[in-house]
Amino acid sequence: MTTIKIEGLEELIRATARIGQQAMPIIKIESDKAGKVILEAAKQNVSVKSGALQKNLKQSKRKIKAGKLSTFNYVGFDKKHAYGVPLELGHRLIIKGTPAGAVTERPFLRPAADANKTMTTDAITAGMDKALNELGGKK
């Protein structure tokens, strides 16, 4: 049996955790850019009658919190425009408790995300590369 002793492992783990927290603002910049592209694509995809849902589509950006290693962008709408959910997913039509058919889905959010999946992945990867380069990676 071979025993391997690694000196400085605890310090390496702590340093890696610090880099992760310092990297989040850099990665968030790219995440925000990707979210904006998806928002614009969703606005182009949404079925327009009055235009209210299209105008209400928003990009929400979660603030980075200390100790949390995640960044998040959300493209969606507020509760007042929740009819976007059955528009996206479709729904059964029930009149006075009796099934009367179904309304076919007309997705706009998922296609926007799917069409921009590569761009999103590339943006996050670029943010991670930039963070690593700035915070102790390649110089």
C-alpha positions as CSV (number, residue, x, y, z in Angstrom):
1,M,0.0,0.0,0.0
2,T,1.3,3.4,-1.0
3,T,0.8,6.5,1.2
4,I,0.8,9.9,-0.4
5,K,1.1,13.0,1.7
6,I,0.1,16.3,0.1
7,E,1.4,19.4,1.9
8,G,-0.6,22.6,1.5
9,L,-3.8,20.9,0.5
10,E,-6.0,22.8,3.0
11,E,-4.5,26.1,1.7
12,L,-5.2,25.1,-1.9
13,I,-8.8,24.3,-1.1
14,R,-9.3,27.6,0.6
15,A,-7.6,29.5,-2.2
16,T,-9.8,27.7,-4.8
17,A,-12.9,28.7,-2.8
18,R,-11.8,32.4,-2.7
19,I,-11.2,32.4,-6.5
20,G,-14.7,31.0,-7.0
21,Q,-16.3,33.8,-5.1
22,Q,-14.2,36.5,-6.7
23,A,-14.9,35.0,-10.2
24,M,-18.7,35.3,-9.9
25,P,-18.9,39.0,-10.8
26,I,-16.8,38.4,-13.9
27,I,-18.9,35.4,-14.9
28,K,-22.1,37.3,-14.2
29,I,-21.2,39.9,-16.8
30,E,-21.3,37.2,-19.5
31,S,-24.4,35.6,-18.0
32,D,-26.2,38.9,-18.1
33,K,-25.2,39.3,-21.8
34,A,-26.5,35.8,-22.6
35,G,-29.8,36.5,-20.8
36,K,-30.3,39.6,-22.8
37,V,-30.0,37.7,-26.1
38,I,-32.5,35.1,-24.9
39,L,-34.9,37.9,-23.8
40,E,-34.8,39.5,-27.3
41,A,-35.3,36.1,-29.0
42,A,-38.3,35.4,-26.7
43,K,-39.8,38.7,-27.6
44,Q,-39.5,37.9,-31.3
45,N,-41.1,34.4,-30.7
46,V,-44.1,35.4,-28.6
47,S,-47.5,35.3,-30.2
48,V,-48.7,39.0,-30.3
49,K,-52.3,40.0,-29.9
50,S,-52.3,43.1,-27.7
51,G,-48.5,43.1,-27.3
52,A,-48.8,43.2,-23.5
53,L,-47.0,39.9,-22.8
54,Q,-44.2,40.8,-25.3
55,K,-43.7,44.2,-23.6
56,N,-43.7,42.6,-20.2
57,L,-41.1,40.0,-20.9
58,K,-38.2,40.9,-18.6
59,Q,-34.7,39.7,-17.7
60,S,-34.3,39.3,-14.0
61,K,-30.8,39.2,-12.6
62,R,-30.1,37.7,-9.2
63,K,-27.6,39.5,-7.1
64,I,-24.5,37.7,-6.2
65,K,-24.5,36.8,-2.5
66,A,-21.4,36.2,-0.4
67,G,-20.7,32.5,-0.1
68,K,-22.9,31.5,-3.0
69,L,-21.1,30.3,-6.1
70,S,-23.9,30.7,-8.6
71,T,-25.1,33.3,-11.0
72,F,-28.6,33.3,-12.5
73,N,-30.6,35.1,-15.2
74,Y,-34.3,34.6,-15.5
75,V,-36.3,35.5,-18.6
76,G,-40.0,35.6,-17.9
77,F,-43.0,37.8,-16.9
78,D,-44.8,38.9,-13.7
79,K,-47.9,37.4,-12.2
80,K,-50.2,39.9,-14.0
81,H,-49.1,38.3,-17.3
82,A,-49.2,34.7,-16.1
83,Y,-51.3,33.7,-19.1
84,G,-47.9,33.3,-20.7
85,V,-47.6,29.9,-19.0
86,P,-50.6,28.2,-20.8
87,L,-49.5,30.0,-24.0
88,E,-46.0,28.4,-23.6
89,L,-47.2,25.0,-22.5
90,G,-50.8,24.7,-23.9
91,H,-53.7,23.7,-21.8
92,R,-57.0,21.9,-21.6
93,L,-60.1,23.9,-22.2
94,I,-62.9,23.3,-19.6
95,I,-66.2,25.1,-19.7
96,K,-68.5,24.8,-16.7
97,G,-66.6,21.7,-15.5
98,T,-66.8,19.9,-18.9
99,P,-63.8,19.3,-21.0
100,A,-64.3,21.2,-24.3
101,G,-61.0,20.6,-26.0
102,A,-57.4,21.8,-25.7
103,V,-55.5,24.9,-26.7
104,T,-52.3,24.0,-28.5
105,E,-49.0,25.3,-27.0
106,R,-47.3,28.2,-28.7
107,P,-43.9,28.2,-27.0
108,F,-41.7,31.2,-27.1
109,L,-39.4,30.9,-24.1
110,R,-38.0,27.4,-24.6
111,P,-37.3,28.0,-28.4
112,A,-35.5,31.2,-27.5
113,A,-33.3,29.3,-24.9
114,D,-32.8,26.3,-27.2
115,A,-31.8,28.5,-30.2
116,N,-29.2,30.2,-28.1
117,K,-27.8,27.3,-26.1
118,T,-24.4,27.3,-27.8
119,M,-24.1,31.1,-27.4
120,T,-25.0,30.8,-23.7
121,T,-22.5,28.0,-23.1
122,D,-19.8,29.9,-25.0
123,A,-20.5,33.1,-23.0
124,I,-20.4,31.4,-19.6
125,T,-17.2,29.6,-20.7
126,A,-15.6,32.9,-21.8
127,G,-16.5,34.4,-18.4
128,M,-14.9,31.5,-16.6
129,D,-11.8,31.7,-18.7
130,K,-11.6,35.5,-18.1
131,A,-12.0,35.0,-14.4
132,L,-9.4,32.3,-14.2
133,N,-7.0,34.5,-16.3
134,E,-7.6,37.5,-14.1
135,L,-7.5,35.7,-10.8
136,G,-4.4,33.6,-11.0
137,G,-4.6,31.5,-14.2
138,K,-2.7,32.3,-17.3
139,K,-1.0,35.7,-17.4
